[in-house]
Amino acid sequence: MKNNNLITGLDIGSGAIRIAVGQTQEDGGLQIIGLSEGRSEGLAKGIITDIEDTVSSISSCWEQAEKSVGTILNHAFVGISGTHIISQESKGVIAISRADGEIKQADVDRVLEGAQTVATPPNYEILHIIPRSFTVDNQPDIKDPIGMTGVRLEVDAQIILGLGSQIKNLRKCLHRVGINEDELVFTPLATAEAVLNKRQKELGVAVVNIGSTTTCLTVFEEGDILTAKVLPIGSRHITSDVAIGLRISLDLAEAVKLNHGAAIFKPSHKNDTINLRELNSSEEGVISKKDLVEIIEARCEEIFKLIDKELMVIDRSAKLPAGVVLTGSGAKLAGLPELAKKVFRLPSSLGIPSGFNSVMQKAYDPSFATATGLLLWGSNIRPLLKRGIGEIKMGGFLGKIFKRFIP
């Protein structure tokens, strides 16, 4: 069975690989028809450390996805993350050559290409160039310059870059599995597609995606991305703390965290105990829930304080009206939004993927926010790719903006 309306999102994390398959509808909506999830090997903090293990992990999860939809899949919008990803600001300036001075799509393309000439660190490759605002003849803060008249067009843009060697390694893994990339997408941007709405992006919001070994921060304001950071700490560090603090194995620590963990201590936890035999028949002993929660709370608070330092750098600490949205596999700990509210001094909530239809409840799980976000990104950018606007590195919410630019 071949279906040209299928879109696939591939989220390659350090702890798990998740794939979502969607189908575009006649009304423009997106229906998710297949999901798969598998353990990830060969990656650490988003960086490929073993190509053979990574290929094996992707291949196994990809086969599951193909079985779930009953067809061969060979294209995907692929998430890329890791501590090697950086972002920086850039500007582009061009003269309008047309006699009547009217700004066309070609002028927007040229000014964005000009912004890409920014000096980049050695061995880095541009993943996205994100226009924040345009200036026409010294008139700033223009979102859509198409159709305006002027002699000079400028753009303020955010450039997201990745280490060239890591991008090549990822592409090598995809090629060996037989996957053609539709686009490499910085995962926090894709995640934001699934868990944020337009109003949140306008007011000012931070998305915190807690993965296995990394935590991604993305901040939006007035519809623009202000910053994107990848911090080398995640939910696996919480598990390690539990294992060390309670003197139990890592596997048992993960089970204890998932079944009984909480991110904030409450008086009701004081006398609660956890029988380890209930989680593993070969284990004996009883641990205090108070001790467990205190260990988890300390590490979660540390992660949030590191994020708050990044917000201070851009002068947005405690200054985002739409607050903080937590998502990712590590965000499902009980009490985590409550702790975030305390540390960030902002409204906090759990980010549930939306913007699509599906009969599979797993699609609405925060752990699938990136995979489903890649589908939403793809469904918005695909019409642009078909009409020849593929060289500009943008998508998702940017695609929505640039759809207006197509004559």
Order of alpha helices (4+ residues) and beta strands (2+ residues): beta-beta-beta-beta-beta-alpha-beta-beta-alpha-beta-beta-beta-alpha-beta-alpha-alpha-beta-beta-beta-alpha-alpha-beta-beta-alpha-beta-alpha-beta-alpha-alpha
